[in-house]
Amino acid sequence: MTAALARAARSVLRGRLRSPEDVLAEVVAAAARAVPGADGAGITQVGRDGRVSARVPSSSWVAELDRRQADLGEGPCVLASRIALGVDEMSTVVQVAGHDQVIEVADMAVTGRMRWPRWAGEAVAAGVGSLLSFAMAPPEEPGSALNFYARETDAFTEVSVLAGEAFATQTAIALFGARRAAQMHRAMQSRDVIDRAKGVLIERFDVDDDQAFAILVEASQNTDAKLVDVAREVSTQAQRRHH
């Protein structure tokens, strides 16, 4: 643990600390380089509200194609994300035999246009020949898909599918890690806000730490506001009084 803390400290001091999103981007970029036939990769996600988002594309043209799927609400990556979410079923037109969570569009100009005419037309115009998409369902994450784009038609092989599945597993782990890191960051921020508010109350009402916290909890219950929001308001009011 001491060595790990020392390494982390050196990373911070040297400005080399990677964010969870940086780690996720590195995994996707490595996948784009390693999967046979792939010319680019990215992630799409579909929340339970149906909203589609794109993350960490390996290049600008992948970003645009993912964004257009989100805008149109259609495409193989959207379908894979919905399958991961459990709100859609695999189409036999694009199903990969022996792989329940993998979508393949071998010829975007033919199969793609049959299934998603609007988006596939744009993909073909952008020079995309084929695509592989892997449905993922990381814990507590929206339905997600790791997607590989190729310029050539029939670019992907069984080796591509197996390699893509391995990277999809790593990506799902990275997504889960990013969510946990974000939760921890929010929790730390909330604790700091609450600690500052307790300090204000201790000084103002001459109470101890436990009593200050109880005051915040009581105010939260009485106003039906989150504890951290009450604490933030206490600190804000104290700052105003001092100016």
Secondary structure as a PSIPRED ss2 file (coil, helix, strand):
# PSIPRED VFORMAT (PSIPRED V4.0)

   1 M C   1.000  0.000  0.000
   2 T H   0.000  1.000  0.000
   3 A H   0.000  1.000  0.000
   4 A H   0.000  1.000  0.000
   5 L H   0.000  1.000  0.000
   6 A H   0.000  1.000  0.000
   7 R H   0.000  1.000  0.000
   8 A H   0.000  1.000  0.000
   9 A H   0.000  1.000  0.000
  10 R H   0.000  1.000  0.000
  11 S H   0.000  1.000  0.000
  12 V H   0.000  1.000  0.000
  13 L H   0.000  1.000  0.000
  14 R C   1.000  0.000  0.000
  15 G C   1.000  0.000  0.000
  16 R C   1.000  0.000  0.000
  17 L C   1.000  0.000  0.000
  18 R C   1.000  0.000  0.000
  19 S C   1.000  0.000  0.000
  20 P H   0.000  1.000  0.000
  21 E H   0.000  1.000  0.000
  22 D H   0.000  1.000  0.000
  23 V H   0.000  1.000  0.000
  24 L H   0.000  1.000  0.000
  25 A H   0.000  1.000  0.000
  26 E H   0.000  1.000  0.000
  27 V H   0.000  1.000  0.000
  28 V H   0.000  1.000  0.000
  29 A H   0.000  1.000  0.000
  30 A H   0.000  1.000  0.000
  31 A H   0.000  1.000  0.000
  32 A H   0.000  1.000  0.000
  33 R H   0.000  1.000  0.000
  34 A H   0.000  1.000  0.000
  35 V C   1.000  0.000  0.000
  36 P C   1.000  0.000  0.000
  37 G C   1.000  0.000  0.000
  38 A C   1.000  0.000  0.000
  39 D C   1.000  0.000  0.000
  40 G E   0.000  0.000  1.000
  41 A E   0.000  0.000  1.000
  42 G E   0.000  0.000  1.000
  43 I E   0.000  0.000  1.000
  44 T E   0.000  0.000  1.000
  45 Q E   0.000  0.000  1.000
  46 V E   0.000  0.000  1.000
  47 G C   1.000  0.000  0.000
  48 R C   1.000  0.000  0.000
  49 D C   1.000  0.000  0.000
  50 G C   1.000  0.000  0.000
  51 R C   1.000  0.000  0.000
  52 V E   0.000  0.000  1.000
  53 S E   0.000  0.000  1.000
  54 A E   0.000  0.000  1.000
  55 R E   0.000  0.000  1.000
  56 V C   1.000  0.000  0.000
  57 P C   1.000  0.000  0.000
  58 S C   1.000  0.000  0.000
  59 S C   1.000  0.000  0.000
  60 S H   0.000  1.000  0.000
  61 W H   0.000  1.000  0.000
  62 V H   0.000  1.000  0.000
  63 A H   0.000  1.000  0.000
  64 E H   0.000  1.000  0.000
  65 L H   0.000  1.000  0.000
  66 D H   0.000  1.000  0.000
  67 R H   0.000  1.000  0.000
  68 R H   0.000  1.000  0.000
  69 Q H   0.000  1.000  0.000
  70 A H   0.000  1.000  0.000
  71 D H   0.000  1.000  0.000
  72 L H   0.000  1.000  0.000
  73 G C   1.000  0.000  0.000
  74 E C   1.000  0.000  0.000
  75 G C   1.000  0.000  0.000
  76 P H   0.000  1.000  0.000
  77 C H   0.000  1.000  0.000
  78 V H   0.000  1.000  0.000
  79 L H   0.000  1.000  0.000
  80 A H   0.000  1.000  0.000
  81 S H   0.000  1.000  0.000
  82 R H   0.000  1.000  0.000
  83 I H   0.000  1.000  0.000
  84 A H   0.000  1.000  0.000
  85 L H   0.000  1.000  0.000
  86 G C   1.000  0.000  0.000
  87 V C   1.000  0.000  0.000
  88 D C   1.000  0.000  0.000
  89 E C   1.000  0.000  0.000
  90 M C   1.000  0.000  0.000
  91 S C   1.000  0.000  0.000
  92 T C   1.000  0.000  0.000
  93 V C   1.000  0.000  0.000
  94 V C   1.000  0.000  0.000
  95 Q E   0.000  0.000  1.000
  96 V E   0.000  0.000  1.000
  97 A C   1.000  0.000  0.000
  98 G C   1.000  0.000  0.000
  99 H E   0.000  0.000  1.000
 100 D E   0.000  0.000  1.000
 101 Q E   0.000  0.000  1.000
 102 V E   0.000  0.000  1.000
 103 I E   0.000  0.000  1.000
 104 E E   0.000  0.000  1.000
 105 V E   0.000  0.000  1.000
 106 A C   1.000  0.000  0.000
 107 D C   1.000  0.000  0.000
 108 M H   0.000  1.000  0.000
 109 A H   0.000  1.000  0.000
 110 V H   0.000  1.000  0.000
 111 T H   0.000  1.000  0.000
 112 G H   0.000  1.000  0.000
 113 R H   0.000  1.000  0.000
 114 M H   0.000  1.000  0.000
 115 R H   0.000  1.000  0.000
 116 W C   1.000  0.000  0.000
 117 P H   0.000  1.000  0.000
 118 R H   0.000  1.000  0.000
 119 W H   0.000  1.000  0.000
 120 A H   0.000  1.000  0.000
 121 G H   0.000  1.000  0.000
 122 E H   0.000  1.000  0.000
 123 A H   0.000  1.000  0.000
 124 V H   0.000  1.000  0.000
 125 A H   0.000  1.000  0.000
 126 A C   1.000  0.000  0.000
 127 G C   1.000  0.000  0.000
 128 V C   1.000  0.000  0.000
 129 G C   1.000  0.000  0.000
 130 S E   0.000  0.000  1.000
 131 L E   0.000  0.000  1.000
 132 L E   0.000  0.000  1.000
 133 S E   0.000  0.000  1.000
 134 F E   0.000  0.000  1.000
 135 A E   0.000  0.000  1.000
 136 M E   0.000  0.000  1.000
 137 A C   1.000  0.000  0.000
 138 P C   1.000  0.000  0.000
 139 P C   1.000  0.000  0.000
 140 E C   1.000  0.000  0.000
 141 E C   1.000  0.000  0.000
 142 P C   1.000  0.000  0.000
 143 G E   0.000  0.000  1.000
 144 S E   0.000  0.000  1.000
 145 A E   0.000  0.000  1.000
 146 L E   0.000  0.000  1.000
 147 N E   0.000  0.000  1.000
 148 F E   0.000  0.000  1.000
 149 Y E   0.000  0.000  1.000
 150 A E   0.000  0.000  1.000
 151 R C   1.000  0.000  0.000
 152 E C   1.000  0.000  0.000
 153 T C   1.000  0.000  0.000
 154 D C   1.000  0.000  0.000
 155 A C   1.000  0.000  0.000
 156 F C   1.000  0.000  0.000
 157 T C   1.000  0.000  0.000
 158 E H   0.000  1.000  0.000
 159 V H   0.000  1.000  0.000
 160 S H   0.000  1.000  0.000
 161 V H   0.000  1.000  0.000
 162 L H   0.000  1.000  0.000
 163 A H   0.000  1.000  0.000
 164 G H   0.000  1.000  0.000
 165 E H   0.000  1.000  0.000
 166 A H   0.000  1.000  0.000
 167 F H   0.000  1.000  0.000
 168 A H   0.000  1.000  0.000
 169 T H   0.000  1.000  0.000
 170 Q H   0.000  1.000  0.000
 171 T H   0.000  1.000  0.000
 172 A H   0.000  1.000  0.000
 173 I H   0.000  1.000  0.000
 174 A H   0.000  1.000  0.000
 175 L H   0.000  1.000  0.000
 176 F H   0.000  1.000  0.000
 177 G H   0.000  1.000  0.000
 178 A H   0.000  1.000  0.000
 179 R H   0.000  1.000  0.000
 180 R H   0.000  1.000  0.000
 181 A H   0.000  1.000  0.000
 182 A H   0.000  1.000  0.000
 183 Q H   0.000  1.000  0.000
 184 M H   0.000  1.000  0.000
 185 H H   0.000  1.000  0.000
 186 R H   0.000  1.000  0.000
 187 A H   0.000  1.000  0.000
 188 M H   0.000  1.000  0.000
 189 Q H   0.000  1.000  0.000
 190 S H   0.000  1.000  0.000
 191 R H   0.000  1.000  0.000
 192 D H   0.000  1.000  0.000
 193 V H   0.000  1.000  0.000
 194 I H   0.000  1.000  0.000
 195 D H   0.000  1.000  0.000
 196 R H   0.000  1.000  0.000
 197 A H   0.000  1.000  0.000
 198 K H   0.000  1.000  0.000
 199 G H   0.000  1.000  0.000
 200 V H   0.000  1.000  0.000
 201 L H   0.000  1.000  0.000
 202 I H   0.000  1.000  0.000
 203 E H   0.000  1.000  0.000
 204 R H   0.000  1.000  0.000
 205 F H   0.000  1.000  0.000
 206 D C   1.000  0.000  0.000
 207 V C   1.000  0.000  0.000
 208 D C   1.000  0.000  0.000
 209 D H   0.000  1.000  0.000
 210 D H   0.000  1.000  0.000
 211 Q H   0.000  1.000  0.000
 212 A H   0.000  1.000  0.000
 213 F H   0.000  1.000  0.000
 214 A H   0.000  1.000  0.000
 215 I H   0.000  1.000  0.000
 216 L H   0.000  1.000  0.000
 217 V H   0.000  1.000  0.000
 218 E H   0.000  1.000  0.000
 219 A H   0.000  1.000  0.000
 220 S H   0.000  1.000  0.000
 221 Q H   0.000  1.000  0.000
 222 N H   0.000  1.000  0.000
 223 T H   0.000  1.000  0.000
 224 D C   1.000  0.000  0.000
 225 A C   1.000  0.000  0.000
 226 K C   1.000  0.000  0.000
 227 L H   0.000  1.000  0.000
 228 V H   0.000  1.000  0.000
 229 D H   0.000  1.000  0.000
 230 V H   0.000  1.000  0.000
 231 A H   0.000  1.000  0.000
 232 R H   0.000  1.000  0.000
 233 E H   0.000  1.000  0.000
 234 V H   0.000  1.000  0.000
 235 S H   0.000  1.000  0.000
 236 T H   0.000  1.000  0.000
 237 Q H   0.000  1.000  0.000
 238 A H   0.000  1.000  0.000
 239 Q H   0.000  1.000  0.000
 240 R H   0.000  1.000  0.000
 241 R H   0.000  1.000  0.000
 242 H C   1.000  0.000  0.000
 243 H C   1.000  0.000  0.000
